[in-house]
């Protein structure tokens, strides 16, 4: 092994571990958001951006279509969060 490949190996492992942790957390979050929607009649739109990729969750409306969140103007106008 060359010195360069020895240094790259720990970086590769840590990157793989970070990716695995992100995937596990995303899967858990998806399950919890699904439960939130089903048990509490809640509409959820979640979007995450990591490493040039989008990952998201969109609940369905009554018709079974993806729910669209309110626009930015509506959100800015809200007094309660």
C-alpha positions in Angstrom: 0.0 0.0 0.0 1.2 3.4 -0.8 1.0 6.3 1.7 -1.7 7.9 -0.4 -4.0 4.9 -0.4 -3.5 4.4 3.4 -4.7 8.0 4.0 -7.7 7.6 1.6 -9.0 4.5 3.3 -10.1 6.1 6.6 -11.7 8.9 4.7 -13.6 6.4 2.5 -14.7 4.5 5.6 -16.0 7.7 7.3 -17.8 8.8 4.2 -19.4 5.3 3.9 -20.4 5.5 7.6 -21.9 8.9 7.1 -23.9 7.8 4.1 -25.1 4.7 5.9 -26.1 6.8 8.9 -27.9 9.2 6.7 -29.8 6.4 4.9 -30.8 4.9 8.2 -32.0 8.2 9.6 -33.9 9.0 6.4 -35.7 5.6 6.5 -36.6 6.1 10.2 -37.8 9.6 9.5 -39.9 8.4 6.6 -41.6 5.8 8.8 -42.3 8.4 11.5 -43.7 10.9 9.0 -46.0 8.1 7.6 -47.2 7.3 11.1 -47.8 11.0 11.8 -49.9 11.4 8.6 -51.9 8.2 9.2 -52.6 8.5 12.9 -53.0 12.3 13.3 -54.6 13.2 9.9 -51.6 15.5 9.1 -50.3 16.8 5.8 -46.5 16.7 5.6 -44.0 17.9 2.9 -40.4 17.3 3.8 -37.4 18.0 1.5 -33.7 17.4 2.3 -30.8 18.2 0.1 -27.4 16.4 0.6 -24.5 15.8 -1.7 -26.3 17.2 -4.7 -29.4 15.0 -4.3 -32.8 15.7 -3.0 -34.6 13.3 -0.7 -38.2 13.9 0.3 -41.5 12.8 1.7 -44.9 14.0 0.6 -48.1 12.9 2.2 -51.2 12.2 0.1 -54.4 14.3 0.1 -57.9 12.8 0.4 -58.0 12.0 -3.3 -54.7 10.0 -3.0 -52.7 12.7 -4.9 -49.5 14.1 -3.5 -50.2 17.0 -1.1 -48.8 20.4 -2.2 -47.7 22.7 0.6 -48.9 26.3 0.7 -46.8 28.9 -1.1 -44.1 31.0 0.5 -46.3 34.1 0.7 -48.9 32.1 2.8 -46.2 30.7 5.0 -44.6 34.1 5.6 -48.1 35.5 6.5 -48.6 33.0 9.3 -48.4 34.3 12.8 -48.1 30.8 14.4 -45.6 28.1 13.7 
